[in-house]
Amino acid sequence: MENEQYCQQEFHHYNLRQKRIYFSQNLQFSKISFEKSILIPFKIP
């Protein structure tokens, strides 16, 4: 019984970690594309 609860907790923590990782990757990605979309038009060819 305890074991099951422990597993659920671990799974929950794992999920949170995955979401955080995904979120931070996503954030970096959007930051990069944001910078690109701003900087590229201003670059003189």
Biopython code that builds the backbone (N, CA, C, O; Angstrom):
import numpy as np
from Bio.PDB.StructureBuilder import StructureBuilder

atoms = [
    (1, "MET", "N", (0.832, -1.201, 0.000)),
    (1, "MET", "CA", (0.000, 0.000, 0.000)),
    (1, "MET", "C", (0.875, 1.264, 0.000)),
    (1, "MET", "O", (0.672, 2.178, -0.799)),
    (2, "GLU", "N", (1.838, 1.289, 0.903)),
    (2, "GLU", "CA", (2.764, 2.426, 0.942)),
    (2, "GLU", "C", (3.503, 2.536, -0.384)),
    (2, "GLU", "O", (3.729, 3.617, -0.927)),
    (3, "ASN", "N", (3.865, 1.358, -0.870)),
    (3, "ASN", "CA", (4.641, 1.310, -2.097)),
    (3, "ASN", "C", (3.899, 1.977, -3.254)),
    (3, "ASN", "O", (4.491, 2.707, -4.049)),
    (4, "GLU", "N", (2.623, 1.720, -3.334)),
    (4, "GLU", "CA", (1.826, 2.280, -4.417)),
    (4, "GLU", "C", (1.815, 3.806, -4.321)),
    (4, "GLU", "O", (1.948, 4.515, -5.318)),
    (5, "GLN", "N", (1.654, 4.277, -3.108)),
    (5, "GLN", "CA", (1.625, 5.719, -2.891)),
    (5, "GLN", "C", (2.978, 6.325, -3.272)),
    (5, "GLN", "O", (3.055, 7.383, -3.898)),
    (6, "TYR", "N", (4.013, 5.638, -2.884)),
    (6, "TYR", "CA", (5.366, 6.094, -3.204)),
    (6, "TYR", "C", (5.544, 6.183, -4.724)),
    (6, "TYR", "O", (6.107, 7.148, -5.239)),
    (7, "CYS", "N", (5.066, 5.183, -5.412)),
    (7, "CYS", "CA", (5.175, 5.149, -6.870)),
    (7, "CYS", "C", (4.440, 6.330, -7.486)),
    (7, "CYS", "O", (4.944, 6.980, -8.401)),
    (8, "GLN", "N", (3.261, 6.596, -6.982)),
    (8, "GLN", "CA", (2.480, 7.711, -7.508)),
    (8, "GLN", "C", (3.198, 9.034, -7.262)),
    (8, "GLN", "O", (3.227, 9.911, -8.125)),
    (9, "GLN", "N", (3.771, 9.160, -6.083)),
    (9, "GLN", "CA", (4.524, 10.373, -5.760)),
    (9, "GLN", "C", (5.695, 10.537, -6.713)),
    (9, "GLN", "O", (5.925, 11.612, -7.267)),
    (10, "GLU", "N", (6.418, 9.463, -6.888)),
    (10, "GLU", "CA", (7.579, 9.501, -7.770)),
    (10, "GLU", "C", (7.150, 9.875, -9.185)),
    (10, "GLU", "O", (7.798, 10.674, -9.861)),
    (11, "PHE", "N", (6.061, 9.286, -9.604)),
    (11, "PHE", "CA", (5.558, 9.548, -10.944)),
    (11, "PHE", "C", (5.169, 11.016, -11.073)),
    (11, "PHE", "O", (5.429, 11.653, -12.094)),
    (12, "HIS", "N", (4.554, 11.533, -10.041)),
    (12, "HIS", "CA", (4.141, 12.932, -10.017)),
    (12, "HIS", "C", (5.371, 13.839, -10.124)),
    (12, "HIS", "O", (5.380, 14.796, -10.898)),
    (13, "HIS", "N", (6.388, 13.535, -9.354)),
    (13, "HIS", "CA", (7.614, 14.323, -9.387)),
    (13, "HIS", "C", (8.263, 14.237, -10.761)),
    (13, "HIS", "O", (8.756, 15.227, -11.301)),
    (14, "TYR", "N", (8.248, 13.043, -11.303)),
    (14, "TYR", "CA", (8.818, 12.843, -12.634)),
    (14, "TYR", "C", (8.080, 13.722, -13.648)),
    (14, "TYR", "O", (8.699, 14.383, -14.482)),
    (15, "ASN", "N", (6.762, 13.716, -13.561)),
    (15, "ASN", "CA", (5.952, 14.534, -14.462)),
    (15, "ASN", "C", (6.282, 16.010, -14.331)),
    (15, "ASN", "O", (6.430, 16.719, -15.327)),
    (16, "LEU", "N", (6.393, 16.459, -13.100)),
    (16, "LEU", "CA", (6.714, 17.864, -12.868)),
    (16, "LEU", "C", (8.067, 18.206, -13.479)),
    (16, "LEU", "O", (8.236, 19.247, -14.113)),
    (17, "ARG", "N", (9.027, 17.305, -13.273)),
    (17, "ARG", "CA", (10.356, 17.536, -13.819)),
    (17, "ARG", "C", (10.292, 17.624, -15.343)),
    (17, "ARG", "O", (10.887, 18.513, -15.951)),
    (18, "GLN", "N", (9.568, 16.698, -15.940)),
    (18, "GLN", "CA", (9.467, 16.687, -17.400)),
    (18, "GLN", "C", (8.840, 17.987, -17.894)),
    (18, "GLN", "O", (9.295, 18.583, -18.870)),
    (19, "LYS", "N", (7.792, 18.410, -17.204)),
    (19, "LYS", "CA", (7.119, 19.639, -17.611)),
    (19, "LYS", "C", (8.062, 20.819, -17.493)),
    (19, "LYS", "O", (8.104, 21.690, -18.361)),
    (20, "ARG", "N", (8.820, 20.835, -16.405)),
    (20, "ARG", "CA", (9.741, 21.947, -16.191)),
    (20, "ARG", "C", (10.801, 21.956, -17.293)),
    (20, "ARG", "O", (11.127, 23.006, -17.847)),
    (21, "ILE", "N", (11.329, 20.781, -17.599)),
    (21, "ILE", "CA", (12.343, 20.667, -18.649)),
    (21, "ILE", "C", (11.751, 21.123, -19.978)),
    (21, "ILE", "O", (12.361, 21.905, -20.707)),
    (22, "TYR", "N", (10.563, 20.628, -20.280)),
    (22, "TYR", "CA", (9.901, 20.987, -21.529)),
    (22, "TYR", "C", (9.671, 22.491, -21.580)),
    (22, "TYR", "O", (9.900, 23.144, -22.598)),
    (23, "PHE", "N", (9.212, 23.019, -20.448)),
    (23, "PHE", "CA", (8.901, 24.442, -20.386)),
    (23, "PHE", "C", (10.150, 25.284, -20.619)),
    (23, "PHE", "O", (10.119, 26.248, -21.384)),
    (24, "SER", "N", (11.235, 24.924, -19.967)),
    (24, "SER", "CA", (12.456, 25.723, -20.108)),
    (24, "SER", "C", (13.026, 25.600, -21.524)),
    (24, "SER", "O", (13.549, 26.571, -22.069)),
    (25, "GLN", "N", (12.925, 24.416, -22.113)),
    (25, "GLN", "CA", (13.374, 24.249, -23.497)),
    (25, "GLN", "C", (12.530, 25.108, -24.423)),
    (25, "GLN", "O", (13.030, 25.764, -25.337)),
    (26, "ASN", "N", (11.240, 25.079, -24.154)),
    (26, "ASN", "CA", (10.306, 25.846, -24.955)),
    (26, "ASN", "C", (10.604, 27.331, -24.855)),
    (26, "ASN", "O", (10.568, 28.063, -25.844)),
    (27, "LEU", "N", (10.897, 27.751, -23.642)),
    (27, "LEU", "CA", (11.205, 29.148, -23.374)),
    (27, "LEU", "C", (12.452, 29.566, -24.147)),
    (27, "LEU", "O", (12.477, 30.618, -24.786)),
    (28, "GLN", "N", (13.478, 28.733, -24.080)),
    (28, "GLN", "CA", (14.716, 29.019, -24.806)),
    (28, "GLN", "C", (14.443, 29.087, -26.300)),
    (28, "GLN", "O", (14.940, 29.968, -27.002)),
    (29, "PHE", "N", (13.657, 28.153, -26.763)),
    (29, "PHE", "CA", (13.354, 28.101, -28.186)),
    (29, "PHE", "C", (12.634, 29.366, -28.625)),
    (29, "PHE", "O", (12.991, 29.961, -29.642)),
    (30, "SER", "N", (11.625, 29.784, -27.870)),
    (30, "SER", "CA", (10.872, 30.963, -28.272)),
    (30, "SER", "C", (11.722, 32.223, -28.139)),
    (30, "SER", "O", (11.557, 33.183, -28.892)),
    (31, "LYS", "N", (12.635, 32.204, -27.168)),
    (31, "LYS", "CA", (13.540, 33.344, -27.018)),
    (31, "LYS", "C", (14.438, 33.441, -28.249)),
    (31, "LYS", "O", (14.646, 34.522, -28.800)),
    (32, "ILE", "N", (14.958, 32.308, -28.661)),
    (32, "ILE", "CA", (15.836, 32.276, -29.834)),
    (32, "ILE", "C", (15.077, 32.728, -31.081)),
    (32, "ILE", "O", (15.577, 33.550, -31.849)),
    (33, "SER", "N", (13.893, 32.204, -31.279)),
    (33, "SER", "CA", (13.157, 32.571, -32.483)),
    (33, "SER", "C", (12.689, 34.020, -32.413)),
    (33, "SER", "O", (12.565, 34.696, -33.434)),
    (34, "PHE", "N", (12.434, 34.484, -31.197)),
    (34, "PHE", "CA", (12.068, 35.889, -31.015)),
    (34, "PHE", "C", (13.246, 36.779, -31.420)),
    (34, "PHE", "O", (13.079, 37.745, -32.165)),
    (35, "GLU", "N", (14.427, 36.444, -30.924)),
    (35, "GLU", "CA", (15.623, 37.223, -31.265)),
    (35, "GLU", "C", (15.885, 37.170, -32.769)),
    (35, "GLU", "O", (16.234, 38.176, -33.386)),
    (36, "LYS", "N", (15.714, 35.998, -33.337)),
    (36, "LYS", "CA", (15.937, 35.865, -34.779)),
    (36, "LYS", "C", (14.963, 36.753, -35.539)),
    (36, "LYS", "O", (15.351, 37.465, -36.465)),
    (37, "SER", "N", (13.714, 36.707, -35.146)),
    (37, "SER", "CA", (12.701, 37.449, -35.890)),
    (37, "SER", "C", (12.921, 38.948, -35.751)),
    (37, "SER", "O", (12.523, 39.724, -36.620)),
    (38, "ILE", "N", (13.555, 39.352, -34.655)),
    (38, "ILE", "CA", (13.832, 40.779, -34.480)),
    (38, "ILE", "C", (15.138, 41.163, -35.180)),
    (38, "ILE", "O", (15.217, 42.196, -35.845)),
    (39, "LEU", "N", (16.146, 40.327, -35.022)),
    (39, "LEU", "CA", (17.474, 40.696, -35.518)),
    (39, "LEU", "C", (17.619, 40.524, -37.025)),
    (39, "LEU", "O", (18.248, 41.346, -37.690)),
    (40, "ILE", "N", (17.053, 39.484, -37.546)),
    (40, "ILE", "CA", (17.260, 39.179, -38.966)),
    (40, "ILE", "C", (16.781, 40.307, -39.896)),
    (40, "ILE", "O", (17.502, 40.674, -40.824)),
    (41, "PRO", "N", (15.597, 40.857, -39.670)),
    (41, "PRO", "CA", (15.151, 41.933, -40.564)),
    (41, "PRO", "C", (16.082, 43.151, -40.555)),
    (41, "PRO", "O", (16.162, 43.889, -41.537)),
    (42, "PHE", "N", (16.783, 43.349, -39.434)),
    (42, "PHE", "CA", (17.631, 44.532, -39.320)),
    (42, "PHE", "C", (19.043, 44.296, -39.838)),
    (42, "PHE", "O", (19.848, 45.223, -39.928)),
    (43, "LYS", "N", (19.329, 43.059, -40.173)),
    (43, "LYS", "CA", (20.667, 42.785, -40.695)),
    (43, "LYS", "C", (20.769, 43.320, -42.115)),
    (43, "LYS", "O", (19.900, 43.084, -42.954)),
    (44, "ILE", "N", (21.827, 44.027, -42.354)),
    (44, "ILE", "CA", (22.025, 44.572, -43.693)),
    (44, "ILE", "C", (22.736, 43.512, -44.532)),
    (44, "ILE", "O", (23.814, 43.052, -44.155)),
    (45, "PRO", "N", (22.167, 43.128, -45.632)),
    (45, "PRO", "CA", (22.750, 42.065, -46.448)),
    (45, "PRO", "C", (24.049, 42.508, -47.123)),
    (45, "PRO", "O", (24.666, 41.727, -47.847)),
]
sb = StructureBuilder()
sb.init_structure("model")
sb.init_model(0)
sb.init_chain("A")
sb.init_seg("    ")
for serial, (resi, resn, name, xyz) in enumerate(atoms, 1):
    if name == "N":
        sb.init_residue(resn, " ", resi, " ")
    sb.init_atom(name, np.array(xyz, "f"), 0.0, 1.0, " ", f" {name:<3s}", serial, name[0])
structure = sb.get_structure()
